[in-house]
Amino acid sequence: MLDTIWVFHGEGGRFSSGVFTSIEKAEIWINRHKLSGVLTAYPIDEGVYDWALFNDFFNVKKQAQMEPNFIQQFTSANQEHYHYDNGTRDN
């Protein structure tokens, strides 16, 4: 069962430009087009905010961190992610 999806967000882009079922498929596409940006693993059928809370990657410290504006912009450094420059993964 697939529990993670890979999302590519190109440098300077406002929205994601690709969604993949595996990192291998994503990297083939990124390399073929010599893209720059970030490839990030996202949980399927769960928001990152809830995922981070459940896995103890984030703890609410103030009321504002439970508000819609915070949750809708939330990301976690604990999500597996890789940076690319001209199609090559940064080390």
C-alpha positions, 0 to 999 in steps of 0.5 A: 500500500502506498503511504507516501507521495513525492512532490516536486516544487520548482525553484521560484514556483508558486505551485508544485509541478510534479507528483510521483509515486516513487523517488526514482520516477521523480528523479528521472523527470527532474534530470531529464528536464534539468530542473531546480527545486525541492522534492519532498515526501508527503503522507497520503490521506493525512495533512503534514500538520497532523502527521507531525503531531502524531509522530512527535515532530511538532508540539503546539506551544501557543494558540496561534499554532492551532489556527487555520492560517498556521496549519495551512502553511505548515511544513516539517523539516522532518519530511524526507526531502532533497534539493536539486540544481539543474537536474542534479541532487545536491549532497 
